[in-house]
Amino acid sequence: MNGAADGKETYLSNFSLFEQSATAGKQAWLHGKRRAAIARFAELGFPSTRAEDWRYTNVAPIAQVAFHPAGYGRNGLTSADIENYTFGELECCRFVFINGIFSHELSSFRCSCRGARLMSLAAAVETERNYVEPYLAQYASCDKNAFTALNTAFVADGAFVFLPPGSVMKETIHLLYLSTSGGRPTVSHPRNLIVAGSGSRVSVVESHIGLEKGVYFTNAVTEIVVGKDAVVDYYRQQRESESAYHISTVQVAQEASSAFSAHSISLGGSLVRSDVNVLLNGEGGDCTLNGLYVTKARQHVDNHTSIDHAKPHCTSRELYKGILDEKSSGVFNGRILVRKDAQKTNARQTNKNLLLSEEALVNTKPQLEIFADDVKCTHGATIGQLEEESLFYLRSRGIDEKSARTLLTYAFASDIVGNIKIKPFQCQLDLVLLTRLSRV
């Protein structure tokens, strides 16, 4: 673990420099959160495979690399350069970040929602403290997650979205994170804070795109607060470079009669870990978690989800699908907790995996922890290969074997992509997925 220890010391040293910077010390309240977080990271260190939650994911490749803080690295990017990652003519409020740092030039703020506060987190910390301080770092805990602690310690920029009660955001909010390596291993710590007031409605897409093939590390945290009767549709795509590392935590707190849906698509990265944690903290809450992960070569993708039913009369549905090829590997660990007083809970969880090669590997662990007696909860997991009968049927109708395999594999994934309500985004993912699968 010497390499991991050296990696930890690198972050501790970098924090000392970050702490002394002009931007790091302006806000005493945030400065205190940063210092507490780095202290917790120093205690925890990087997780090892001896920890149950990290049993199948070895983060030594991240811990042993001396990543440098990512600079702006705009490299002359223009709006034309990012067209392939935006949604065309769709009415959109677009935040663009280069290596985790907000780009005003490439961003476009269209907003018909009166009273909404939409800005970079760095700006919000300076000018909107009353709206930021009650929520930032109040939900994504540093106690057990070293990567969340690391993100909180270095929190500097990201997106801030605040919707007042009763408001409707007609435009889709797109958080577009573009990463460049700059020729050396770099790290960025994007932090998003989304607060939807009671009765409000909003759709958010968070995209992480790698523009270069170099080694870099994205360590992202998104906190989402869904007020009473509010509706939040959240989409997340991860298309990092094949040499990149990506760790993310999405922490969601739902109040009474709120509705939250998340659709997670993971296609890139060398080593990827995605945590989605939802707390249903009010009666009548509704939560949907969908996910798709597609891997090849030696990619490793780990999905951990947690849905905490803390109050009665709540519903959750979860469907994650994996397509794994060559020597790649995947992990799914889904935990549903039903607390003692959460009667009338209705929870359903499913994980399905398709292995396209003999060497692909997946570890799946759906979990139910039920402490109430009047509930309806189910969970299940499957691991399989393409059905020979279906392949034979398609080939008997003049379709070559490669095309038949592509069609069947796409059909396996289509119900996840088909649930995406933002049509330009759905079409974009369809094209990316078909292109990816046609090379299998």
C-alpha positions as CSV (number, residue, x, y, z in Angstrom):
1,M,0.0,0.0,0.0
2,N,3.0,2.3,-0.2
3,G,1.8,3.7,-3.5
4,A,-1.6,4.4,-2.0
5,A,0.1,6.1,1.0
6,D,2.2,8.2,-1.4
7,G,-0.9,9.1,-3.3
8,K,-2.7,10.2,-0.2
9,E,0.2,12.4,0.8
10,T,0.2,14.1,-2.6
11,Y,-3.4,15.2,-2.0
12,L,-2.6,16.4,1.5
13,S,0.2,18.5,0.1
14,N,-1.9,19.8,-2.8
15,F,-4.6,20.8,-0.3
16,S,-2.0,23.0,1.6
17,L,-1.4,24.9,-1.6
18,F,-5.1,25.0,-2.5
19,E,-5.8,26.4,1.0
20,Q,-3.4,29.2,0.5
21,S,-4.8,30.3,-2.8
22,A,-6.9,33.4,-3.1
23,T,-10.1,31.6,-4.0
24,A,-9.8,29.0,-1.3
25,G,-9.9,31.2,1.7
26,K,-12.5,33.9,0.9
27,Q,-15.5,32.1,2.5
28,A,-14.8,31.1,6.1
29,W,-17.9,28.8,6.3
30,L,-16.7,26.8,3.2
31,H,-13.1,26.9,4.3
32,G,-14.2,25.0,7.5
33,K,-16.0,22.4,5.5
34,R,-12.9,21.9,3.3
35,R,-10.6,21.5,6.3
36,A,-12.9,19.0,8.0
37,A,-13.2,17.0,4.7
38,I,-9.4,16.8,4.2
39,A,-9.0,15.7,7.8
40,R,-11.5,12.9,7.2
41,F,-9.7,11.9,4.0
42,A,-6.5,11.7,5.9
43,E,-8.1,9.3,8.4
44,L,-9.8,7.1,5.8
45,G,-7.2,6.9,3.1
46,F,-8.0,5.2,-0.2
47,P,-10.3,2.2,0.2
48,S,-8.9,-1.3,-0.2
49,T,-10.5,-4.5,-1.5
50,R,-10.7,-5.6,2.2
51,A,-13.7,-3.2,2.6
52,E,-16.9,-5.0,1.6
53,D,-18.2,-2.0,-0.5
54,W,-14.9,-2.1,-2.5
55,R,-14.4,-5.9,-2.6
56,Y,-14.5,-6.1,-6.4
57,T,-13.0,-2.7,-7.3
58,N,-9.3,-2.1,-6.7
59,V,-8.6,1.7,-6.8
60,A,-4.8,1.2,-6.5
61,P,-4.3,2.5,-10.1
62,I,-5.9,5.8,-8.9
63,A,-4.2,5.9,-5.5
64,Q,-0.7,5.3,-7.0
65,V,-0.7,8.0,-9.6
66,A,0.5,11.5,-8.7
67,F,-2.3,13.4,-10.4
68,H,-1.8,17.2,-10.8
69,P,-4.7,19.6,-10.3
70,A,-6.3,20.1,-13.7
71,G,-5.8,23.6,-15.1
72,Y,-8.3,25.3,-17.3
73,G,-6.8,24.0,-20.5
74,R,-9.3,25.5,-22.8
75,N,-7.1,24.8,-25.8
76,G,-9.0,27.2,-28.1
77,L,-12.3,25.3,-27.9
78,T,-15.2,26.9,-29.7
79,S,-18.9,26.3,-29.8
80,A,-18.4,24.3,-33.1
81,D,-16.0,22.0,-31.3
82,I,-18.6,20.9,-28.8
83,E,-21.6,20.5,-31.1
84,N,-21.4,16.7,-31.0
85,Y,-22.0,16.8,-27.3
86,T,-24.9,19.3,-27.1
87,F,-28.5,18.8,-28.1
88,G,-28.9,20.9,-31.2
89,E,-32.0,23.2,-31.3
90,L,-33.4,21.9,-28.0
91,E,-34.2,24.8,-25.6
92,C,-31.4,24.4,-23.2
93,C,-29.7,26.1,-20.3
94,R,-26.1,24.9,-20.8
95,F,-23.3,25.0,-18.3
96,V,-19.9,24.1,-19.9
97,F,-16.9,23.2,-17.8
98,I,-13.4,22.5,-19.0
99,N,-11.4,20.3,-16.6
100,G,-14.0,21.1,-14.0
101,I,-13.8,24.9,-14.4
102,F,-16.7,26.9,-15.7
103,S,-16.4,28.4,-19.2
104,H,-18.7,31.4,-19.6
105,E,-17.8,31.7,-23.3
106,L,-19.1,28.3,-24.1
107,S,-22.1,28.3,-21.8
108,S,-25.6,29.5,-22.8
109,F,-28.2,30.5,-20.2
110,R,-31.7,30.3,-21.5
111,C,-34.2,30.5,-18.7
112,S,-37.9,31.3,-18.6
113,C,-38.2,30.4,-15.0
114,R,-38.7,33.5,-12.8
115,G,-36.7,33.5,-9.6
116,A,-34.4,30.6,-10.6
117,R,-30.8,31.0,-9.7
118,L,-28.5,29.3,-12.3
119,M,-24.8,29.9,-12.1
120,S,-21.5,28.3,-11.5
121,L,-20.9,27.1,-8.0
122,A,-17.9,29.3,-7.7
123,A,-20.0,32.4,-8.4
124,A,-22.8,31.2,-6.1
125,V,-20.4,30.7,-3.2
126,E,-19.4,34.4,-3.6
127,T,-22.8,36.0,-4.2
128,E,-25.6,33.5,-3.0
129,R,-24.3,32.3,0.3
130,N,-27.8,32.2,1.9
131,Y,-29.0,29.8,-0.8
132,V,-25.8,27.6,-0.9
133,E,-24.7,27.2,2.7
134,P,-27.8,25.4,4.0
135,Y,-27.4,22.6,1.4
136,L,-23.8,22.3,0.2
137,A,-22.1,19.3,1.8
138,Q,-25.1,18.6,3.9
139,Y,-26.2,15.4,2.1
140,A,-23.1,13.8,0.5
141,S,-21.4,12.5,3.6
142,C,-17.6,12.4,4.0
143,D,-17.8,10.0,6.9
144,K,-17.3,6.7,5.0
145,N,-16.5,7.7,1.5
146,A,-12.9,8.9,0.9
147,F,-13.6,10.1,-2.6
148,T,-16.5,12.3,-1.4
149,A,-14.3,13.7,1.3
150,L,-11.6,14.4,-1.3
151,N,-14.1,16.2,-3.5
152,T,-15.4,18.3,-0.6
153,A,-11.9,19.2,0.4
154,F,-11.1,20.6,-3.1
155,V,-14.6,21.9,-3.9
156,A,-14.2,25.0,-6.1
157,D,-16.5,24.9,-9.1
158,G,-19.5,23.1,-10.7
159,A,-23.1,24.0,-11.2
160,F,-25.6,25.6,-8.8
161,V,-29.3,25.3,-9.6
162,F,-31.9,26.7,-7.3
163,L,-35.6,26.7,-8.2
164,P,-38.1,28.6,-6.0
165,P,-41.3,26.8,-4.9
166,G,-43.9,26.3,-7.5
167,S,-41.6,27.1,-10.4
168,V,-41.3,25.2,-13.7
169,M,-38.1,25.1,-15.6
170,K,-39.2,24.6,-19.2
171,E,-35.7,24.5,-20.6
172,T,-33.5,21.4,-20.0
173,I,-30.5,22.1,-17.9
174,H,-27.3,20.6,-19.4
175,L,-24.2,20.3,-17.3
176,L,-21.4,19.5,-19.8
177,Y,-18.0,18.5,-18.4
178,L,-15.2,18.2,-20.9
179,S,-11.9,16.8,-19.9
180,T,-8.5,17.2,-21.4
181,S,-5.3,15.6,-20.0
182,G,-2.8,18.2,-21.1
183,G,-0.1,15.6,-21.6
184,R,0.1,14.6,-17.9
185,P,-2.1,12.9,-15.4
186,T,-4.6,15.5,-14.0
187,V,-7.5,15.4,-11.5
188,S,-10.6,17.6,-11.2
189,H,-13.3,17.6,-8.5
190,P,-16.6,18.8,-10.1
191,R,-19.3,19.6,-7.5
192,N,-23.0,20.2,-8.4
193,L,-25.8,21.4,-6.1
194,I,-29.4,21.2,-7.4
195,V,-32.2,22.4,-5.1
196,A,-35.8,22.0,-6.4
197,G,-38.2,23.9,-4.2
198,S,-41.6,22.5,-3.3
199,G,-43.8,22.0,-6.3
200,S,-41.1,22.8,-8.8
201,R,-40.2,20.8,-11.9
202,V,-36.9,20.4,-13.7
203,S,-34.9,18.1,-16.1
204,V,-31.1,18.0,-15.8
205,V,-28.6,16.2,-17.9
206,E,-25.0,15.8,-16.6
207,S,-22.5,14.8,-19.2
208,H,-18.9,13.8,-18.7
209,I,-16.9,13.6,-22.0
210,G,-13.3,12.9,-22.6
211,L,-11.8,14.9,-25.5
212,E,-8.4,13.3,-25.4
213,K,-7.0,9.8,-24.9
214,G,-4.6,10.7,-22.0
215,V,-4.8,9.6,-18.4
216,Y,-6.9,11.8,-16.1
217,F,-9.1,11.4,-13.0
218,T,-12.6,12.9,-12.6
219,N,-13.9,12.8,-9.0
220,A,-17.5,14.2,-9.1
221,V,-20.2,14.8,-6.5
222,T,-23.8,15.9,-7.2
223,E,-26.2,16.8,-4.4
224,I,-29.9,16.9,-5.3
225,V,-32.6,18.2,-3.0
226,V,-36.2,17.4,-4.2
227,G,-38.7,19.4,-2.2
228,K,-42.3,18.5,-1.3
229,D,-44.4,17.7,-4.5
230,A,-41.4,18.6,-6.7
231,V,-40.4,16.6,-9.8
232,V,-36.8,16.1,-10.9
233,D,-35.7,14.1,-13.9
234,Y,-32.0,13.6,-13.8
235,Y,-29.9,12.0,-16.6
236,R,-26.2,11.2,-16.4
237,Q,-23.9,10.0,-19.1
238,Q,-20.2,9.0,-18.7
239,R,-18.2,8.9,-21.8
240,E,-14.7,9.5,-20.5
241,S,-11.6,8.5,-22.5
242,E,-10.6,4.8,-22.4
243,S,-7.6,5.7,-20.2
244,A,-9.5,7.8,-17.7
245,Y,-10.6,7.2,-14.1
246,H,-14.1,8.3,-13.0
247,I,-15.5,8.2,-9.5
248,S,-18.9,9.8,-8.8
249,T,-21.4,10.1,-6.1
250,V,-25.0,11.3,-6.6
251,Q,-26.8,12.0,-3.3
252,V,-30.5,12.6,-3.4
253,A,-32.9,13.7,-0.6
254,Q,-36.6,13.5,-1.3
255,E,-39.4,15.2,0.7
256,A,-43.1,14.2,0.8
257,S,-44.9,13.4,-2.4
258,S,-41.9,14.2,-4.5
259,A,-40.8,12.3,-7.7
260,F,-37.2,11.7,-8.7
261,S,-36.0,9.7,-11.7
262,A,-32.3,9.0,-12.6
263,H,-31.0,7.5,-15.8
264,S,-27.3,6.6,-15.8
265,I,-25.4,5.7,-18.9
266,S,-21.7,4.5,-18.6
267,L,-19.8,3.9,-21.8
268,G,-16.2,5.2,-21.2
269,G,-13.4,5.1,-18.7
270,S,-10.8,2.6,-17.7
271,L,-11.9,2.3,-14.0
272,V,-15.3,3.7,-13.1
273,R,-17.2,3.7,-9.8
274,S,-20.7,5.2,-9.6
275,D,-22.6,5.6,-6.4
276,V,-26.3,6.7,-6.4
277,N,-27.9,7.2,-3.0
278,V,-31.5,8.2,-2.5
279,L,-33.2,9.0,0.8
280,L,-37.0,8.9,0.7
281,N,-37.6,11.2,3.6
282,G,-41.3,12.0,3.2
283,E,-44.5,10.1,2.8
284,G,-45.7,9.4,-0.8
285,G,-42.2,9.7,-2.4
286,D,-41.6,8.1,-5.8
287,C,-38.1,7.1,-7.0
288,T,-36.9,5.5,-10.3
289,L,-33.3,4.5,-10.9
290,N,-32.3,3.2,-14.4
291,G,-28.8,2.4,-15.5
292,L,-26.9,1.0,-18.5
293,Y,-23.2,0.1,-18.5
294,V,-21.4,-1.1,-21.6
295,T,-17.8,-2.3,-21.3
296,K,-15.0,-3.7,-23.5
297,A,-11.3,-4.4,-23.5
298,R,-10.2,-4.3,-19.8
299,Q,-12.7,-1.7,-18.6
300,H,-14.1,-2.0,-15.1
301,V,-17.4,-0.4,-14.1
302,D,-18.8,-0.6,-10.6
303,N,-22.4,0.6,-9.9
304,H,-23.5,0.9,-6.2
305,T,-27.0,2.1,-5.5
306,S,-28.8,2.7,-2.2
307,I,-32.5,3.5,-1.8
308,D,-33.4,4.3,1.8
309,H,-37.2,4.1,2.5
310,A,-37.4,6.2,5.7
311,K,-41.1,7.0,5.5
312,P,-44.3,5.1,4.7
313,H,-46.2,5.0,1.4
314,C,-43.2,5.4,-0.9
315,T,-42.4,3.6,-4.1
316,S,-39.1,2.8,-5.8
317,R,-38.3,1.0,-9.1
318,E,-34.8,0.1,-10.2
319,L,-33.5,-1.5,-13.4
320,Y,-29.8,-1.7,-14.2
321,K,-28.5,-3.5,-17.3
322,G,-24.9,-4.4,-18.2
323,I,-23.3,-5.4,-21.5
324,L,-19.8,-6.7,-21.0
325,D,-17.3,-7.8,-23.7
326,E,-13.7,-9.0,-24.1
327,K,-11.9,-9.0,-20.7
328,S,-14.0,-6.3,-19.1
329,S,-15.7,-6.5,-15.7
330,G,-18.6,-5.0,-14.0
331,V,-20.1,-4.8,-10.5
332,F,-23.7,-4.1,-9.4
333,N,-24.5,-3.7,-5.8
334,G,-28.0,-2.4,-5.1
335,R,-29.3,-1.9,-1.6
336,I,-32.9,-1.2,-0.6
337,L,-33.4,-0.3,3.0
338,V,-37.0,-0.3,4.4
339,R,-37.0,1.2,7.9
340,K,-39.3,0.1,10.7
341,D,-41.8,2.9,10.3
342,A,-41.8,2.8,6.4
343,Q,-45.0,0.7,6.1
344,K,-46.8,0.4,2.7
345,T,-43.4,0.5,0.9
346,N,-43.4,-0.8,-2.6
347,A,-39.9,-1.5,-4.0
348,R,-38.7,-3.4,-7.0
349,Q,-35.1,-3.9,-8.0
350,T,-33.7,-5.8,-11.1
351,N,-30.2,-6.2,-12.5
352,K,-29.6,-7.9,-15.8
353,N,-26.3,-8.6,-17.5
354,L,-25.3,-9.8,-20.9
355,L,-21.9,-11.3,-21.4
356,L,-20.6,-11.2,-25.0
357,S,-17.3,-13.1,-24.4
358,E,-16.1,-16.0,-22.3
359,E,-13.7,-13.8,-20.4
360,A,-16.1,-11.0,-19.4
361,L,-17.0,-11.0,-15.7
362,V,-19.7,-9.4,-13.6
363,N,-20.4,-9.5,-9.9
364,T,-24.0,-8.7,-8.9
365,K,-25.4,-8.3,-5.4
366,P,-29.0,-7.1,-5.0
367,Q,-29.9,-6.5,-1.4
368,L,-33.1,-6.0,0.6
369,E,-33.0,-5.0,4.2
370,I,-36.6,-4.8,5.5
371,F,-37.5,-3.8,9.1
372,A,-41.3,-3.2,8.4
373,D,-43.9,-5.9,8.0
374,D,-46.5,-4.3,5.6
375,V,-44.4,-4.0,2.5
376,K,-44.1,-5.3,-1.1
377,C,-40.5,-5.7,-2.1
378,T,-38.8,-7.8,-4.8
379,H,-35.3,-8.0,-6.2
380,G,-33.5,-10.2,-8.7
381,A,-30.4,-10.5,-10.9
382,T,-29.6,-12.4,-14.1
383,I,-26.4,-13.1,-16.1
384,G,-26.6,-14.6,-19.5
385,Q,-25.5,-14.6,-23.2
386,L,-27.2,-14.0,-26.5
387,E,-29.8,-16.7,-27.2
388,E,-28.8,-19.0,-30.0
389,E,-32.4,-19.5,-31.1
390,S,-32.8,-15.7,-31.6
391,L,-29.5,-15.6,-33.5
392,F,-30.6,-18.5,-35.7
393,Y,-34.0,-16.8,-36.4
394,L,-32.3,-13.6,-37.6
395,R,-29.7,-15.4,-39.7
396,S,-32.4,-17.5,-41.3
397,R,-33.9,-14.2,-42.6
398,G,-30.7,-13.2,-44.4
399,I,-29.1,-11.1,-41.6
400,D,-25.3,-11.9,-41.2
401,E,-24.1,-13.0,-37.8
402,K,-22.4,-9.8,-36.8
403,S,-25.5,-7.7,-37.6
404,A,-27.7,-10.2,-35.8
405,R,-25.6,-9.9,-32.7
406,T,-25.6,-6.2,-32.9
407,L,-29.4,-6.1,-33.2
408,L,-30.0,-8.4,-30.3
409,T,-27.5,-6.6,-28.1
410,Y,-29.1,-3.3,-28.9
411,A,-32.5,-4.7,-28.1
412,F,-31.3,-5.7,-24.7
413,A,-30.3,-2.1,-24.0
414,S,-33.1,-0.3,-25.8
415,D,-35.6,-0.2,-22.9
416,I,-33.1,1.8,-20.8
417,V,-32.3,4.3,-23.6
418,G,-36.0,4.4,-24.6
419,N,-37.0,5.7,-21.2
420,I,-35.1,8.9,-21.8
421,K,-37.7,11.6,-22.3
422,I,-35.3,14.2,-23.9
423,K,-35.5,13.2,-27.5
424,P,-32.3,14.8,-28.9
425,F,-30.4,13.3,-26.0
426,Q,-32.0,9.9,-26.6
427,C,-31.1,10.1,-30.4
428,Q,-27.6,11.0,-29.6
429,L,-27.2,8.0,-27.2
430,D,-28.8,5.7,-29.8
431,L,-26.2,6.7,-32.3
432,V,-23.3,6.3,-29.9
433,L,-24.6,3.0,-28.6
434,L,-25.2,1.5,-32.1
435,T,-21.7,2.7,-33.2
436,R,-20.2,1.1,-30.2
437,L,-22.1,-2.2,-30.5
438,S,-21.4,-2.5,-34.2
439,R,-17.7,-2.8,-33.4
440,V,-18.3,-5.8,-31.1
